[in-house]
């Protein structure tokens, strides 16, 4: 007799207005397995997981946990049913300790002191059983990202999770931290826990999962034993066509220095030095990548060069001329474009329609009108041309930008900046949260810019992306450039440098 599955979804259907997010989804997740779920942006993965965890209610269909039908009304119901979720953006209180975060919402009654003693004992047991070593008295804000993620897993285990959902869990981890996470997940699986892993990284699917299911346009299109499939097959199932899984580029042909950074120091809003005496050059016709774990100064460096953040000291030169005091609008006129790391907060106004975001920051250009009078027809015509060229879906310039998927929102930003034909281009996390089809497209556009003689400075936490696109790689750790490597540098070498260990 076969074992009862940990989770069964039968005919799950969910609509948001005209958008059919989940279409009659059937899914079986075996107990004590690691089950991957992959798909393009907008494929319906997050909606499906949100239904399992009680954020959304399905319009129809049934959820069965350990063979028993259950109505998951909210997250508390899901937790009571043994379901835990580790979100892509951690749900932790920075100025609380590890123990306080683990207990939060599960304090154990009014007598808090008694609850603390019991929680500490249980936390010690969980850490020992699952290899989740972390100091229970450390403040969250003092912990590296990898240990913060362990706290999220401990929170779920503390609440009795037998089924653990992880959403893009390696997005902010070094290669070594990702390997350590995989070790922890294997331990959890081997002790009978069930793991559902949502990721767009096919290499991770192949490395860690037992089974993988593929979603496309709201439907579950395939389930495979991981050992019986390939990266190429999964990519084609996700996108519905053959996908080039490598970046094709010829050798760089660097020319004159277009962008220079000299002894640059940048502080954050609290006065903490985030970029410390950094110097480098970017030449025409080359891509210089900056590798590093998030939070080591890359964001502040990009913002300073883009005119968003004023440097504390040092100099930024474009075509040999200082630009350190110029604002973003002036820099655009000088030929410096910027694709920001956070498209929602710095790249787009989500309440605006697509055509408005398509020219945002360039609205003073005479092609869009003169003075306060904007030519709406010209704006919309320009937006439609970009939509066609960049395959932005749906092809609707009048749709509010919030209603596009993350990958298509990113294409709107990429199209806006690249189509201005800048001399130098700053790119932050070009494919964060973007599906494999859009990644292929964006990478191709970046290489085309390089080959057209543009100077490109690329920041990404995706080491594969840095290695694939860059002609030279600078590694940042704790605000410093700790070394320069060629694009042929090994992942382990770069990973050690990203962790502050000389390599």
C-alpha positions in Angstrom: 0.0 0.0 0.0 1.4 3.4 -1.1 2.1 6.1 1.5 -0.5 8.8 1.9 0.8 12.1 0.4 1.6 15.0 2.6 -0.3 17.4 0.3 -2.9 16.8 -2.4 -4.4 19.6 -4.4 -7.5 18.6 -6.4 -9.0 21.0 -9.0 -7.7 24.2 -7.4 -9.0 27.2 -9.3 -8.5 30.9 -8.6 -9.3 34.1 -10.6 -8.5 37.7 -9.9 -11.0 39.6 -12.1 -10.1 38.7 -15.7 -6.8 37.1 -14.6 -7.1 33.3 -14.3 -4.2 32.7 -11.9 -4.7 29.0 -11.2 -6.6 26.7 -13.6 -7.8 23.4 -12.3 -4.5 22.6 -10.5 -3.8 19.0 -9.4 -0.7 18.4 -7.4 0.6 15.5 -5.2 3.5 16.0 -2.9 5.0 12.9 -1.3 5.7 12.8 2.4 9.3 13.2 3.3 10.4 14.6 -0.1 11.7 17.8 -1.5 9.3 18.9 -4.2 10.3 21.8 -6.5 7.8 24.1 -8.3 9.0 26.2 -11.2 7.5 28.4 -13.8 7.7 31.8 -15.5 6.7 35.0 -13.7 2.9 35.1 -13.7 2.7 31.3 -14.0 0.7 31.1 -10.8 3.2 29.6 -8.4 3.0 32.2 -5.7 -0.8 32.2 -5.9 -0.9 28.5 -5.4 1.4 28.6 -2.4 -0.6 31.5 -0.9 -3.7 29.3 -1.2 -2.0 26.5 0.7 -0.8 28.9 3.4 -4.2 30.6 3.7 -3.4 34.0 2.3 -5.9 33.4 -0.5 -9.0 31.2 -0.8 -9.4 29.1 -3.9 -12.6 29.7 -5.9 -13.0 25.9 -6.2 -11.1 22.7 -5.5 -9.9 20.8 -2.5 -6.8 20.7 -0.3 -5.9 17.5 1.5 -3.3 17.3 4.2 -2.2 13.7 5.0 -5.2 12.5 3.1 -7.7 14.6 5.0 -9.7 17.4 3.3 -9.1 20.7 5.0 -10.5 24.2 4.6 -7.5 26.6 5.1 -9.2 29.8 6.1 -6.1 31.7 7.1 -2.4 31.3 8.0 -3.2 30.3 11.5 -5.3 27.3 10.1 -2.3 26.4 7.9 0.1 26.5 10.9 -2.3 24.4 12.9 -2.3 21.9 10.1 1.5 21.7 10.2 2.3 24.0 7.3 5.2 26.5 7.6 6.4 29.1 5.1 9.7 30.9 4.7 9.1 34.0 2.6 11.6 35.4 0.1 11.7 38.6 2.2 12.2 37.5 5.8 9.4 38.2 8.3 11.7 39.1 11.3 11.9 41.9 13.8 15.4 43.3 13.4 15.9 44.6 16.9 14.5 41.4 18.6 16.7 38.5 19.5 16.5 35.1 17.7 14.6 33.7 20.7 12.1 36.6 20.7 11.5 36.2 17.0 10.9 32.5 17.3 8.5 33.0 20.2 6.6 35.9 18.6 3.0 35.0 18.2 3.5 31.7 20.1 4.6 33.0 23.6 3.0 30.2 25.5 0.5 32.1 27.7 0.5 35.2 29.9 3.4 34.0 32.1 6.1 35.1 29.6 9.0 34.0 31.8 7.8 30.4 31.9 7.3 30.5 28.1 10.9 31.8 27.6 12.4 28.9 29.5 10.4 26.4 27.5 11.1 28.1 24.2 14.8 28.2 24.9 14.8 24.5 25.6 12.8 23.7 22.5 15.0 26.0 20.4 18.1 24.1 21.6 16.6 20.8 20.7 15.6 22.0 17.2 19.1 23.4 16.6 20.7 20.1 17.6 18.2 17.9 15.7 18.4 19.8 12.4 21.9 21.4 12.4 20.4 24.9 12.6 23.0 26.4 14.8 22.4 30.0 15.7 22.8 32.1 18.9 19.4 32.5 20.5 20.4 35.7 22.2 21.8 37.4 19.1 19.9 40.4 17.6 18.5 39.7 14.1 20.2 42.8 12.7 23.6 41.5 13.8 23.2 38.2 12.0 24.4 37.4 8.4 21.6 36.7 5.9 22.2 32.9 6.0 21.6 32.8 9.7 18.5 35.0 9.5 17.1 32.4 7.1 17.8 29.7 9.7 15.8 31.7 12.2 12.8 31.7 9.7 13.1 27.9 9.5 13.4 27.5 13.3 10.2 29.7 13.6 8.3 27.2 11.4 9.8 24.2 13.2 8.9 25.7 16.6 5.3 25.9 15.5 5.3 22.2 14.6 5.7 22.4 10.8 5.7 19.1 9.1 5.4 20.7 5.6 7.8 23.6 4.9 7.3 26.0 1.9 10.4 28.0 0.8 9.9 30.9 -1.6 13.1 31.7 -3.6 15.3 30.8 -0.6 18.7 31.4 -2.1 18.2 34.9 -3.6 20.4 36.6 -1.0 22.8 33.9 -0.1 26.4 33.3 -1.0 27.2 29.9 -2.8 28.5 28.6 0.5 25.4 29.7 2.4 23.2 28.1 -0.3 25.1 24.8 0.0 24.6 25.0 3.8 20.8 25.6 3.3 20.6 22.5 1.0 22.4 20.5 3.7 19.7 21.6 6.2 16.9 20.8 3.8 18.3 17.3 3.3 18.4 16.7 7.0 14.8 17.9 7.4 13.7 15.6 4.6 15.6 12.6 6.0 13.8 13.2 9.3 10.5 13.0 7.6 9.7 16.6 6.9 8.2 17.6 3.5 9.7 20.5 1.6 8.2 22.5 -1.2 10.8 24.7 -2.9 9.8 27.6 -5.2 12.7 28.8 -7.3 13.5 30.0 -10.8 17.0 28.5 -10.6 17.0 25.3 -12.5 20.5 24.3 -11.2 19.1 24.3 -7.7 16.1 22.2 -8.8 18.5 19.6 -10.1 20.8 19.7 -7.1 18.3 19.4 -4.2 14.8 18.2 -5.3 13.4 14.7 -5.6 10.5 15.7 -7.8 9.7 18.9 -9.8 6.4 20.3 -11.1 6.2 22.9 -13.8 3.6 25.6 -14.1 2.8 27.7 -17.2 0.2 30.3 -17.6 -1.7 29.2 -14.5 -1.7 25.5 -15.4 0.3 22.6 -14.0 1.9 21.3 -17.3 4.2 18.6 -16.0 5.6 16.7 -13.0 8.9 14.8 -13.3 11.2 12.8 -11.1 14.2 15.1 -10.9 16.6 12.3 -11.7 14.7 11.5 -14.9 14.7 15.1 -16.4 17.2 17.7 -17.6 17.6 21.4 -17.3 16.9 21.8 -21.0 13.6 19.9 -20.7 12.5 21.9 -17.7 13.3 25.2 -19.4 11.3 24.2 -22.4 8.3 23.1 -20.3 8.4 26.4 -18.4 8.5 28.7 -21.4 6.9 26.6 -24.1 9.8 26.8 -26.5 13.5 26.0 -26.6 15.6 28.3 -24.4 19.2 29.2 -24.7 20.6 28.5 -21.2 24.0 30.2 -21.7 24.9 33.7 -22.6 26.5 33.9 -26.1 29.0 36.6 -26.4 32.3 37.2 -28.2 35.4 38.8 -26.7 35.1 42.3 -25.4 36.8 45.1 -27.2 37.4 47.8 -24.5 38.0 51.3 -25.6 38.5 54.6 -23.8 37.6 55.0 -20.1 34.0 56.4 -19.9 33.3 56.0 -16.2 35.7 56.4 -13.3 35.3 56.1 -9.6 38.1 57.6 -7.4 38.5 57.0 -3.7 34.7 57.0 -3.2 33.2 56.9 0.3 29.5 56.7 0.8 27.5 56.6 4.0 24.0 55.4 4.6 21.2 57.4 6.3 22.5 56.5 9.8 26.0 57.7 8.9 27.4 54.2 8.6 30.2 53.9 6.0 28.9 51.5 3.3 31.4 52.2 0.5 34.9 52.8 1.8 37.6 54.4 -0.5 36.6 52.5 -3.6 38.3 53.1 -7.0 37.8 51.5 -10.5 37.3 52.3 -14.2 34.7 51.1 -16.7 35.7 51.3 -20.4 33.6 51.6 -23.5 32.7 48.2 -24.8 33.1 46.2 -21.6 30.9 45.0 -18.8 32.4 45.3 -15.3 30.5 43.1 -12.8 30.4 43.7 -9.1 29.9 40.5 -7.1 29.0 40.4 -3.5 26.4 39.4 -0.9 23.6 41.9 -0.6 24.4 44.6 2.0 28.1 44.9 1.3 27.9 48.4 -0.3 26.9 47.6 -3.8 23.5 49.3 -3.6 25.0 52.5 -2.1 27.7 52.5 -4.7 25.2 52.4 -7.6 23.0 55.0 -6.0 26.0 57.4 -5.6 27.1 57.0 -9.2 23.4 57.5 -10.3 23.1 60.7 -8.4 20.6 59.4 -5.9 22.9 59.4 -2.9 25.6 62.1 -2.3 29.1 60.7 -1.6 30.8 61.6 1.6 34.1 62.0 -0.3 35.8 60.9 -3.5 35.1 61.6 -7.1 32.9 60.2 -9.9 33.9 61.0 -13.5 32.0 60.6 -16.8 34.1 61.2 -19.9 36.8 62.5 -17.6 34.5 65.2 -16.1 33.3 65.2 -12.4 29.6 64.4 -12.0 29.5 63.8 -8.2 27.0 66.7 -7.6 24.7 66.1 -10.6 21.2 64.8 -10.0 19.7 61.9 -11.9 18.0 64.1 -14.5 21.2 65.9 -15.3 23.1 62.6 -15.5 20.6 61.2 -18.0 21.3 64.3 -20.2 25.0 63.5 -20.0 24.4 59.9 -21.2 24.3 57.9 -18.0 21.3 55.6 -17.6 20.3 53.6 -14.6 18.3 50.3 -14.2 17.8 50.3 -10.4 18.0 47.3 -8.2 14.4 47.8 -6.8 12.0 48.3 -9.7 9.0 48.8 -7.4 10.5 51.6 -5.3 13.0 53.2 -7.6 12.2 52.1 -11.2 8.4 52.4 -11.6 5.3 54.1 -10.3 3.0 51.1 -10.1 -0.2 53.2 -10.2 0.8 54.8 -13.5 -0.1 53.2 -16.8 2.6 51.4 -18.8 3.1 54.3 -21.3 3.7 56.7 -18.4 6.4 54.5 -16.9 7.9 54.0 -20.3 9.1 57.6 -20.4 9.5 58.3 -16.7 12.6 60.4 -16.0 12.7 61.4 -19.7 9.5 63.3 -19.7 11.3 66.6 -20.5 12.4 65.2 -23.8 10.9 67.3 -26.6 9.6 64.1 -28.3 7.0 63.9 -25.6 6.0 67.5 -25.7 7.2 70.9 -24.6 7.0 72.6 -21.2 4.1 71.5 -19.1 2.2 70.2 -22.2 2.8 66.5 -22.8 1.9 64.9 -26.1 0.0 61.8 -25.0 -0.3 60.4 -28.5 3.5 60.6 -28.9 4.1 59.0 -25.5 1.7 56.1 -26.2 3.2 55.6 -29.7 6.7 55.4 -28.2 5.5 53.0 -25.5 3.8 50.7 -28.1 7.1 50.5 -30.0 9.0 49.4 -26.9 6.3 46.9 -26.0 6.7 45.3 -29.4 10.5 45.4 -29.4 10.8 44.0 -25.9 7.9 41.5 -26.0 6.2 43.1 -23.0 3.0 41.2 -22.1 0.2 41.9 -22.2 0.9 44.4 -25.0 -1.3 47.1 -23.5 0.2 50.6 -23.0 -2.9 51.7 -21.1 -2.7 48.9 -18.4 -1.6 50.0 -14.9 2.0 48.8 -14.3 1.0 47.0 -11.1 -0.9 44.6 -13.2 2.1 43.3 -15.1 4.1 40.4 -13.9 7.5 41.1 -12.3 9.4 40.0 -15.4 7.4 42.3 -17.6 7.7 45.2 -15.2 11.5 44.6 -15.4 11.3 44.7 -19.2 9.5 48.1 -19.0 12.4 49.5 -17.0 15.1 47.9 -19.3 13.4 49.1 -22.4 13.1 52.7 -21.1 16.8 52.9 -20.2 18.4 51.0 -23.1 16.3 52.7 -25.8 17.7 56.0 -24.8 21.1 54.8 -26.2 23.2 55.9 -23.2 27.0 56.0 -23.3 27.2 54.4 -19.8 24.7 52.1 -18.2 24.4 51.2 -14.5 22.4 48.0 -13.9 21.3 46.7 -10.5 20.0 43.1 -10.3 18.8 43.0 -13.9 16.9 39.7 -13.5 15.8 39.7 -9.9 12.6 37.6 -9.7 12.6 37.2 -13.4 11.7 34.0 -15.3 14.1 32.1 -17.6 12.6 33.4 -20.8 12.9 37.1 -19.7 16.4 36.4 -18.4 17.5 35.2 -21.8 16.0 38.3 -23.4 17.5 40.8 -20.9 21.0 39.2 -21.1 20.9 39.5 -24.9 20.1 43.2 -24.7 22.9 43.8 -22.3 25.5 42.1 -24.5 24.2 44.1 -27.5 24.8 47.3 -25.5 28.4 46.2 -24.8 29.0 45.3 -28.4 27.7 48.8 -29.4 30.6 50.3 -27.3 28.7 51.2 -24.2 30.3 51.1 -20.7 28.3 48.9 -18.4 28.6 48.5 -14.6 26.6 45.5 -13.4 25.6 44.6 -9.9 24.0 41.2 -9.2 23.8 38.8 -6.3 23.5 36.0 -8.9 27.0 34.7 -9.2 26.1 32.8 -12.4 24.8 36.0 -13.9 28.0 38.0 -13.0 30.2 35.3 -14.4 28.2 34.9 -17.6 27.9 38.6 -18.5 31.0 40.3 -17.1 34.3 40.8 -18.8 35.9 41.8 -15.5 34.6 41.0 -12.0 35.2 43.2 -8.9 34.3 41.6 -5.6 32.9 43.8 -2.8 32.9 42.9 0.9 32.1 45.2 3.8 32.3 48.3 1.6 35.7 47.5 0.0 36.7 46.1 -3.4 38.6 43.1 -2.1 39.8 41.9 -5.5 39.4 41.7 -9.3 39.0 38.5 -11.2 38.4 37.5 -14.8 35.1 36.1 -15.9 36.7 32.7 -15.9 37.2 32.8 -12.1 35.6 29.8 -10.4 32.5 30.0 -8.3 34.3 28.8 -5.2 37.0 31.4 -5.5 34.5 34.2 -5.9 32.3 32.8 -3.1 35.3 32.9 -0.7 36.0 36.5 -1.6 32.4 37.5 -1.2 32.6 36.0 2.3 35.6 38.2 3.1 38.1 35.3 2.8 41.0 36.1 0.5 41.2 33.9 -2.6 
